[in-house]
Amino acid sequence: MKTVRPTLTFDKKDMKDLIAVVKERTEEGEKATIRIVGDEGIYFMPPWPVAGEKNPHLVYAKEADASKLSMEEWWDAKRATWGGDDGCEVIPVSCIENLLNAEGTTALAVDITPSDIKFRTV
């Protein structure tokens, strides 16, 4: 039997805001990146820690938003997509920026398998 993994969706405006902050703070000549993290929920964040403050630049997946959903809800979505372990992957901004700028895009969809992360528009 094939395992069906739910698609994760991330708000377009929130993702564009995150990317703008990252690009603004990325040193000239360096590649702008963000992280997708599976921890308490699944979210995108800047590649650097924000010392002494809660990170205001987290963009949670609608289906695994630990800031809004019950633990049972976000944990089920995290486990079904990311798995039970915590971790992160570094993603070049260029991999998703064009998708977010495409006409008709309302959200970024992310499909995660044990060997791949794929991005598409919704």
SVG drawing of the C-alpha trace seen along z (x, -y; Angstrom):
<svg xmlns="http://www.w3.org/2000/svg" viewBox="-6 -45 36 47">
<polyline fill="none" stroke="black" stroke-width="0.4" points="0.0,0.0 1.3,-3.4 1.7,-6.0 -0.3,-9.2 1.5,-12.2 -0.4,-15.5 0.7,-18.6 1.8,-21.5 0.8,-25.0 2.5,-28.2 0.9,-31.7 2.2,-33.6 2.4,-37.0 4.2,-35.6 6.7,-33.8 7.4,-36.9 7.9,-38.9 10.3,-36.3 12.3,-36.3 12.5,-40.1 14.0,-40.2 16.5,-37.4 17.5,-39.2 17.9,-42.5 20.2,-40.9 22.2,-38.7 25.8,-39.9 26.5,-41.0 27.9,-38.1 26.4,-35.4 23.5,-33.2 20.2,-34.0 18.8,-31.0 16.0,-30.0 15.5,-26.9 12.5,-24.6 12.3,-23.1 10.4,-20.2 10.3,-20.7 7.3,-22.0 5.3,-22.1 6.8,-22.7 7.9,-26.2 10.3,-28.3 12.7,-30.6 15.8,-32.8 19.2,-31.0 20.5,-32.8 19.5,-32.7 17.9,-35.8 19.6,-36.2 17.5,-37.3 14.2,-37.5 11.4,-35.2 11.8,-34.8 9.1,-37.0 10.0,-35.6 8.6,-32.1 6.2,-31.0 4.3,-27.9 2.6,-25.4 -1.2,-25.8 -1.5,-22.1 1.3,-22.0 1.1,-25.4 2.1,-24.8 1.2,-28.5 -2.5,-27.9 -3.3,-24.2 -3.5,-21.7 -0.5,-19.6 -2.4,-16.6 -3.3,-18.3 0.2,-19.8 2.0,-16.6 -0.1,-14.4 0.7,-16.6 4.4,-16.8 4.7,-13.1 2.9,-12.3 5.1,-14.6 8.4,-15.2 8.5,-12.1 9.0,-11.9 12.5,-13.3 13.3,-17.0 15.6,-18.6 16.0,-21.3 17.0,-21.7 18.6,-24.8 16.7,-26.0 18.1,-28.6 15.6,-31.5 15.9,-31.2 14.2,-27.8 10.9,-29.2 10.9,-33.0 9.7,-32.6 6.9,-30.3 5.7,-32.9 5.8,-35.6 3.9,-33.6 0.5,-35.0 -2.4,-33.3 -0.3,-31.9 -2.1,-32.1 0.2,-29.9 3.4,-27.8 2.7,-24.0 5.4,-21.7 5.4,-17.9 7.9,-16.0 9.0,-12.5 11.8,-10.6 14.2,-11.5 12.9,-14.8 11.2,-18.1 9.2,-19.5 7.8,-23.0 4.8,-24.1 2.1,-26.7 -1.4,-26.6"/>
</svg>
